[in-house]
């Protein structure tokens, strides 16, 4: 699933940080995919995870509740995205590279495991970490 997110990240608009996110249903069927689009759209909330969750909710069949789904993303989600996947009731989060500066799934914060929340997804991070970090490193190296 993270490999699919990596393939999605490779299609990102060259102006945006290449993060790919894919939502899968309980049987592993892809529901939605997205890349970051903040620069392309001028929308500060246009992170790959949020866009993929919006698209998946439109077709999932249970309104905004994405119960039974898995979100695979190439980078540890930020606070906004971690909160969105909790609010959407995503069952499982899989991610690649850790984000020590803004990560909210264990690095800087741990939003998804906060016991005060009414939903806590299963989490597995560091999947294909080197490959996921490399696409980001290449993007930022080209900007310097």
N, CA and C of each residue as an Amber inpcrd file, in Angstrom:
protein
   432
   0.8220000  -1.2050000   0.0000000   0.0000000   0.0000000   0.0000000
   0.8640000   1.2660000   0.0000000   1.9430000   1.2440000   0.7670000
   2.8480000   2.4030000   0.7680000   3.5620000   2.5010000  -0.5750000
   3.8150000   1.3610000  -1.2120000   4.4120000   1.3880000  -2.5470000
   3.4870000   2.1230000  -3.5320000   2.1920000   1.8980000  -3.4030000
   1.2280000   2.6150000  -4.2460000   1.2840000   4.1060000  -3.9450000
   1.3630000   4.4700000  -2.6720000   1.4730000   5.8820000  -2.2900000
   2.7460000   6.5030000  -2.8630000   3.8290000   5.7390000  -2.9030000
   5.0800000   6.2290000  -3.5090000   4.8850000   6.5200000  -4.9960000
   4.1940000   5.6390000  -5.6880000   3.9230000   5.8550000  -7.1090000
   3.0660000   7.1030000  -7.3040000   2.1290000   7.3290000  -6.4150000
   1.2890000   8.5230000  -6.4770000   2.1350000   9.7720000  -6.2320000
   3.0160000   9.7220000  -5.2410000   3.8780000  10.8710000  -4.9240000
   4.7070000  11.2920000  -6.1310000   5.1210000  10.3230000  -6.9210000
   5.9260000  10.6180000  -8.1080000   5.1580000  11.4190000  -9.1480000
   3.8350000  11.4920000  -9.0250000   3.0120000  12.2390000  -9.9850000
   2.6800000  13.6470000  -9.5030000   3.2430000  14.0500000  -8.3680000
   2.9200000  15.3620000  -7.7870000   3.3070000  16.5050000  -8.7210000
   2.5400000  17.5680000  -8.6390000   2.8750000  18.7920000  -9.3560000
   4.2870000  19.1960000  -8.9200000   5.1510000  19.5750000  -9.8290000
   6.5430000  19.8850000  -9.4650000   6.6920000  21.0450000  -8.4770000
   5.6460000  21.8430000  -8.3000000   5.7130000  22.9500000  -7.3330000
   5.4390000  22.4850000  -5.9140000   4.7840000  21.3410000  -5.7500000
   4.3740000  20.8570000  -4.4390000   5.3090000  19.7850000  -3.8930000
   5.4160000  19.7290000  -2.5790000   6.1980000  18.6830000  -1.9250000
   5.5870000  17.3380000  -2.3250000   6.3840000  16.4130000  -2.8460000
   5.8490000  15.1570000  -3.3830000   5.4530000  14.1360000  -2.3060000
   4.2730000  14.3230000  -1.7650000   3.6950000  13.3840000  -0.8120000
   2.5170000  12.7250000  -1.5060000   2.4360000  11.4040000  -1.3730000
   1.3270000  10.6640000  -1.9480000   0.5240000   9.9820000  -0.8630000
  -0.7960000   9.9970000  -1.0140000  -1.6910000   9.3410000  -0.0550000
  -2.7350000   8.5450000  -0.8220000  -3.0390000   7.3560000  -0.3010000
  -4.0300000   6.4870000  -0.9330000  -4.8980000   5.8880000   0.1640000
  -6.2170000   5.8870000  -0.0620000  -7.1600000   5.2590000   0.8620000
  -7.6290000   3.9550000   0.2350000  -7.5660000   2.8790000   1.0270000
  -7.9920000   1.5510000   0.5960000  -9.1650000   1.1090000   1.4570000
 -10.0810000   0.3480000   0.8680000 -11.1690000  -0.2130000   1.6710000
 -10.6740000  -1.4590000   2.4020000 -11.5450000  -2.1030000   3.1370000
 -11.1640000  -3.2500000   3.9550000 -10.6470000  -4.4460000   3.1710000
 -10.9850000  -4.5300000   1.8910000 -10.5030000  -5.6390000   1.0730000
  -9.2480000  -5.2790000   0.2870000  -8.7170000  -4.0690000   0.5290000
  -7.5060000  -3.6480000  -0.1570000  -7.7350000  -2.9730000  -1.4910000
  -8.9860000  -2.6990000  -1.8210000  -9.3200000  -2.0040000  -3.0700000
  -9.0940000  -0.5080000  -2.8860000  -8.4380000   0.0970000  -3.8460000
  -8.1700000   1.5320000  -3.7710000  -9.4670000   2.3260000  -3.9310000
  -9.6930000   3.2520000  -2.9980000 -10.8570000   4.1380000  -3.0760000
 -10.4890000   5.5040000  -3.6410000  -9.3430000   6.0410000  -3.2160000
  -8.9660000   7.3910000  -3.6320000  -7.4730000   7.5760000  -3.4600000
  -6.9430000   8.5270000  -4.2260000  -5.5200000   8.8620000  -4.1450000
  -5.3600000  10.3570000  -4.3440000  -4.2690000  10.8890000  -3.8210000
  -4.0020000  12.3200000  -3.9840000  -2.5440000  12.6130000  -3.6800000
  -2.1020000  13.7490000  -4.1850000  -0.7880000  14.2950000  -3.8510000
  -1.0140000  15.6470000  -3.1840000   0.0320000  16.1650000  -2.5770000
  -0.0580000  17.5190000  -2.0500000  -0.4030000  18.4640000  -3.1940000
  -1.2290000  19.4680000  -2.9060000  -1.6270000  20.4210000  -3.9480000
  -1.7440000  21.8380000  -3.3920000  -0.9970000  22.1410000  -2.3400000
  -1.0860000  23.4870000  -1.7560000  -0.6410000  24.5600000  -2.7340000
   0.4870000  24.3540000  -3.3810000   0.9880000  25.3560000  -4.3250000
   0.1110000  25.4070000  -5.5710000  -0.2790000  24.2580000  -6.0600000
  -1.0780000  24.1930000  -7.2830000  -2.4570000  24.8230000  -7.1090000
  -3.0250000  24.7240000  -5.8960000  -4.3940000  25.2160000  -5.6740000
  -4.4620000  26.4920000  -4.8420000  -3.3670000  26.8230000  -4.1460000
  -3.4050000  27.9700000  -3.2390000  -4.2210000  27.6880000  -1.9880000
  -4.4260000  26.4150000  -1.6870000  -5.2260000  25.9890000  -0.5400000
  -4.3010000  25.4340000   0.5400000  -4.2370000  26.0670000   1.7040000
  -3.3270000  25.5870000   2.7490000  -3.7130000  24.2330000   3.3230000
  -4.9410000  23.7850000   3.1000000  -5.3620000  22.4780000   3.6040000
  -5.2240000  21.3750000   2.5570000  -4.6730000  21.6740000   1.4060000
  -4.5930000  20.7070000   0.3110000  -3.4000000  19.7640000   0.4790000
  -3.3390000  19.1290000   1.6390000  -2.3450000  18.0780000   1.8600000
  -2.8750000  16.7990000   1.2190000  -1.9790000  15.9340000   0.8250000
  -2.3620000  14.6930000   0.1530000  -3.3700000  13.8940000   0.9670000
  -3.1360000  13.7940000   2.2790000  -4.0320000  13.0000000   3.1170000
  -5.4440000  13.5590000   3.1350000  -5.5720000  14.8630000   3.3030000
  -6.8910000  15.5000000   3.3680000  -7.6260000  15.3310000   2.0450000
  -6.9330000  15.5410000   0.9480000  -7.5620000  15.3950000  -0.3620000
  -8.0010000  13.9560000  -0.6110000  -7.1600000  12.9970000  -0.2390000
  -7.5240000  11.5840000  -0.4260000  -8.7070000  11.2050000   0.4670000
  -8.7260000  11.7010000   1.7090000  -9.8490000  11.4140000   2.6100000
 -11.1470000  12.0020000   2.0660000 -11.0890000  13.2190000   1.5500000
 -12.2920000  13.8410000   0.9760000 -12.8360000  13.0160000  -0.1790000
 -11.9360000  12.6020000  -1.0620000 -12.3640000  11.8230000  -2.2310000
 -12.9160000  10.4610000  -1.8170000 -12.2630000   9.8320000  -0.8530000
 -12.7260000   8.5200000  -0.3900000 -14.0940000   8.6300000   0.2750000
 -14.3080000   9.6690000   1.0640000 -15.5940000   9.8530000   1.7430000
 -16.7260000  10.0220000   0.7290000 -16.4230000  10.6320000  -0.4000000
 -17.4460000  10.8530000  -1.4250000 -17.9170000   9.5540000  -2.0650000
 -17.0870000   8.5000000  -1.9970000 -17.4700000   7.2470000  -2.6530000
 -17.5790000   6.0520000  -1.7060000 -17.1760000   6.2110000  -0.4670000
 -17.1170000   5.0840000   0.4670000 -18.4860000   4.5070000   0.7960000
 -19.4930000   5.3240000   0.9060000 -20.8270000   4.8100000   1.1660000
 -21.3120000   4.9740000   2.5920000 -20.5100000   5.5290000   3.4620000
 -20.9290000   5.7490000   4.8480000 -20.7310000   7.2190000   5.2060000
 -21.0080000   8.0910000   4.2560000 -20.8320000   9.5210000   4.5090000
 -19.3850000   9.8340000   4.8210000 -19.1760000  10.5940000   5.8520000
 -17.8160000  11.0080000   6.2260000 -17.0580000   9.9390000   6.9860000
 -17.7400000   8.9120000   7.4530000 -17.0790000   7.8580000   8.2410000
 -16.3610000   6.8820000   7.3070000 -15.0460000   6.7960000   7.4560000
 -14.2520000   5.8930000   6.6340000 -13.8720000   4.6360000   7.4130000
 -14.8290000   4.1360000   8.1710000 -14.6310000   2.9180000   8.9500000
 -14.2280000   1.7710000   8.0320000 -13.2630000   0.9860000   8.4620000
 -12.8170000  -0.1560000   7.6850000 -11.7590000   0.1680000   6.6490000
 -11.2820000   1.4030000   6.6160000 -10.3150000   1.7970000   5.6010000
  -8.9010000   1.8940000   6.1590000  -7.9620000   1.9200000   5.2230000
  -6.5430000   2.1270000   5.5240000  -6.0700000   3.3220000   4.7250000
  -5.3490000   4.2110000   5.3710000  -4.7070000   5.3320000   4.6980000
  -3.2180000   5.0300000   4.6330000  -2.6750000   4.9810000   3.4190000
  -1.2400000   4.7960000   3.2160000  -0.6870000   6.1090000   2.6830000
   0.3840000   6.5890000   3.3040000   0.9610000   7.8770000   2.9250000
   2.4820000   7.7910000   3.0150000   3.1570000   8.5600000   2.1900000
   4.6120000   8.4680000   2.1170000   5.3290000   9.1930000   3.2450000
   4.6410000  10.0780000   3.9420000   5.2580000  10.8820000   5.0020000
   4.3600000  10.8930000   6.2300000   4.9670000  10.8550000   7.3950000
   4.2070000  10.9250000   8.6410000   3.2800000  12.1400000   8.6110000
   2.0000000  11.9480000   8.8780000   1.0440000  13.0540000   8.8260000
   1.3250000  14.1560000   9.8490000   0.9790000  15.3780000   9.4560000
   1.0650000  16.5390000  10.3390000  -0.1470000  16.5400000  11.2810000
  -0.2170000  17.5350000  12.1280000  -1.3160000  17.6310000  13.0840000
  -2.6730000  17.6940000  12.3890000  -2.7910000  18.5090000  11.3490000
  -4.0600000  18.6360000  10.6370000  -4.4810000  17.3010000  10.0330000
  -3.5530000  16.6340000   9.3810000  -3.8820000  15.3770000   8.7020000
  -4.1470000  14.2550000   9.7000000  -3.3930000  14.2280000  10.7900000
  -3.6350000  13.2240000  11.8320000  -5.0220000  13.4280000  12.4290000
  -5.3820000  14.6750000  12.6910000  -6.7160000  14.9640000  13.2110000
  -7.8060000  14.5880000  12.2260000  -7.5630000  14.8290000  10.9500000
  -8.5540000  14.4930000   9.9230000  -8.7710000  12.9870000   9.8330000
  -7.7140000  12.2050000   9.9140000  -7.9020000  10.7580000   9.7900000
  -8.5620000  10.1800000  11.0370000  -8.3270000  10.7930000  12.2000000
  -9.0420000  10.3880000  13.4100000 -10.5240000  10.7440000  13.2730000
 -10.8050000  11.9600000  12.8510000 -12.1910000  12.4130000  12.6920000
 -12.9420000  11.5690000  11.6670000 -12.2390000  11.0960000  10.6450000
 -12.8540000  10.2840000   9.5970000 -13.0250000   8.8210000  10.0060000
 -12.4910000   8.4550000  11.1480000 -12.5890000   7.0830000  11.6700000
 -11.8450000   6.0550000  10.8150000 -10.7140000   6.4910000  10.2200000
  -9.8650000   5.5640000   9.4770000  -9.3620000   4.5070000  10.4570000
  -9.4190000   3.2470000  10.0580000  -9.0230000   2.1500000  10.9580000
  -7.5170000   1.9670000  11.0700000  -6.8040000   2.2080000   9.9550000
  -5.3770000   1.8990000   9.9600000  -4.6190000   2.9470000   9.1660000
  -3.4770000   3.3560000   9.6960000  -2.5760000   4.2940000   9.0270000
  -1.2440000   3.6000000   8.8060000  -0.7730000   3.6500000   7.5660000
   0.5500000   3.1560000   7.2030000   1.3070000   4.3250000   6.5980000
   2.5240000   4.5730000   7.0660000   3.2900000   5.6660000   6.4590000
   4.7540000   5.3020000   6.3150000   5.4140000   6.0470000   5.4320000
   6.8200000   5.7910000   5.1130000   7.7850000   6.5560000   5.9850000
   8.1670000   7.7310000   5.5400000   9.1990000   8.5130000   6.2140000
   8.6640000   9.2200000   7.4650000   9.4900000   9.2550000   8.4800000
   9.1690000  10.0130000   9.6930000   9.4250000  11.4880000   9.4260000
   8.6900000  12.3740000  10.0950000   8.8350000  13.8240000   9.9240000
   9.0870000  14.4500000  11.2930000  10.3570000  14.5700000  11.7060000
  10.6700000  15.0550000  13.0550000  10.2700000  16.5050000  13.3210000
  10.0910000  17.3100000  12.2700000   9.7550000  18.7240000  12.4700000
   8.2680000  18.9720000  12.6770000   7.4180000  18.2060000  11.9870000
   5.9750000  18.4570000  12.0610000   5.1380000  17.2010000  12.2390000
   5.7520000  16.0550000  12.3660000   5.0310000  14.7910000  12.4430000
   4.1660000  14.6800000  13.6890000   2.9250000  14.2430000  13.4970000
   1.9720000  14.1580000  14.6130000   1.4940000  12.7300000  14.8400000
   2.3430000  11.7670000  14.4690000   2.0140000  10.3600000  14.6830000
   3.1960000   9.6830000  15.3800000   3.8260000  10.4200000  16.2760000
   4.9080000   9.8460000  17.0490000   6.1720000  10.6760000  17.0990000
   6.4220000  11.5180000  16.1150000   7.6590000  12.3020000  16.1100000
   7.5720000  13.5060000  17.0260000   6.8410000  14.5170000  16.6190000
   6.7120000  15.7330000  17.4200000   5.5370000  15.6170000  18.3890000
   4.4280000  15.1160000  17.9010000   3.2330000  14.8340000  18.6980000
   2.7800000  13.4180000  18.3810000   1.7470000  12.9750000  19.0690000
   1.1590000  11.6780000  18.7620000  -0.3570000  11.7890000  18.8650000
  -0.9140000  12.5400000  17.9470000  -2.3480000  12.8250000  17.9340000
  -3.1730000  11.5460000  17.8520000  -2.7770000  10.6190000  17.0010000
  -3.6180000   9.4480000  16.7430000  -3.6990000   8.4680000  17.9110000
  -2.7890000   8.5660000  18.8480000  -2.8240000   7.6480000  19.9950000
  -3.2680000   8.3350000  21.2870000  -3.7390000   9.5490000  21.1970000
  -4.1830000  10.2930000  22.3770000  -5.4070000   9.5970000  22.9710000
  -5.2890000   9.1360000  24.1900000  -6.3640000   8.3650000  24.8350000
  -7.6270000   9.1820000  25.0890000  -7.5220000  10.4930000  24.9890000
  -8.7030000  11.3370000  25.2020000  -9.6220000  11.3490000  23.9900000
  -9.1400000  10.8890000  22.8570000  -9.9560000  10.8660000  21.6450000
 -10.8000000   9.6040000  21.6000000 -11.9160000   9.6910000  20.9070000
 -12.8350000   8.5500000  20.8490000 -12.4920000   7.5480000  19.7560000
 -11.4790000   7.8240000  18.9540000 -11.0520000   6.8910000  17.9130000
  -9.5280000   6.9110000  17.8250000  -8.9380000   5.7390000  17.8000000
  -7.4890000   5.6250000  17.6560000  -7.1860000   4.5330000  16.6240000
  -6.7020000   4.9360000  15.4600000  -6.3870000   3.9500000  14.4230000
  -5.1330000   3.1490000  14.7680000  -5.0160000   1.9860000  14.1630000
  -3.7660000   1.2370000  14.2310000  -2.7500000   1.9930000  13.3790000
  -1.4960000   1.9930000  13.8040000  -0.4740000   2.7530000  13.0920000
   0.7690000   1.8980000  12.8870000   1.3120000   2.0070000  11.6950000
   2.6200000   1.4230000  11.4150000   3.3980000   2.4150000  10.5730000
   4.5060000   2.8950000  11.1030000   5.3310000   3.8690000  10.4050000
   6.6740000   3.2860000  10.0090000   7.3760000   4.0180000   9.1560000
   8.6950000   3.5970000   8.7200000   8.6790000   2.5500000   7.6140000
   7.5540000   2.3680000   6.9440000   7.4530000   1.3980000   5.8540000
   8.1040000   1.9980000   4.5990000   9.0320000   1.2930000   4.0180000
   9.7700000   1.8000000   2.8490000  10.3380000   3.1900000   3.1430000
  10.8040000   3.3500000   4.3620000  11.2560000   4.6660000   4.8430000
  12.3090000   5.3050000   3.9410000  13.3140000   4.5450000   3.5430000
  14.3910000   5.1080000   2.7180000  13.8680000   5.6020000   1.3750000
  13.0020000   4.8130000   0.7410000  12.4500000   5.2160000  -0.5560000
  11.5640000   6.4490000  -0.4220000  10.7680000   6.4780000   0.6410000
   9.8840000   7.6260000   0.8600000  10.6790000   8.8850000   1.1840000
  11.7370000   8.7390000   1.9510000  12.5820000   9.8990000   2.2860000
  13.3460000  10.3860000   1.0570000  13.7620000   9.4700000   0.1930000
  14.5590000   9.8370000  -0.9750000  13.8150000  10.7740000  -1.9140000
  12.5290000  10.5140000  -2.1470000  11.7730000  11.3740000  -3.0580000
  11.6640000  12.8010000  -2.4890000  11.5650000  12.8910000  -1.1780000
  11.5210000  14.2060000  -0.5250000  12.8890000  14.8710000  -0.5580000
  13.9260000  14.1130000  -0.2640000  15.2920000  14.6570000  -0.2990000
  15.6140000  15.1980000  -1.6900000  15.2510000  14.4660000  -2.7220000
  15.5000000  14.9060000  -4.0990000  14.7690000  16.2130000  -4.3920000
  13.5160000  16.2980000  -3.9420000  12.7260000  17.5130000  -4.1610000
  13.4000000  18.7240000  -3.5070000  13.7670000  18.5880000  -2.2400000
  14.3550000  19.7280000  -1.5250000  15.7740000  20.0380000  -1.9900000
  16.5230000  19.0420000  -2.3870000  17.8730000  19.2670000  -2.9220000
  17.7860000  20.1110000  -4.1880000  16.8170000  19.8450000  -5.0280000
  16.6440000  20.5950000  -6.2740000  16.2470000  22.0540000  -6.0030000
  15.6560000  22.3230000  -4.8370000  15.2180000  23.6770000  -4.4830000
  16.3630000  24.5290000  -3.9230000  17.4210000  23.8930000  -3.4460000
  18.5280000  24.6240000  -2.7950000  19.4680000  25.2420000  -3.7570000
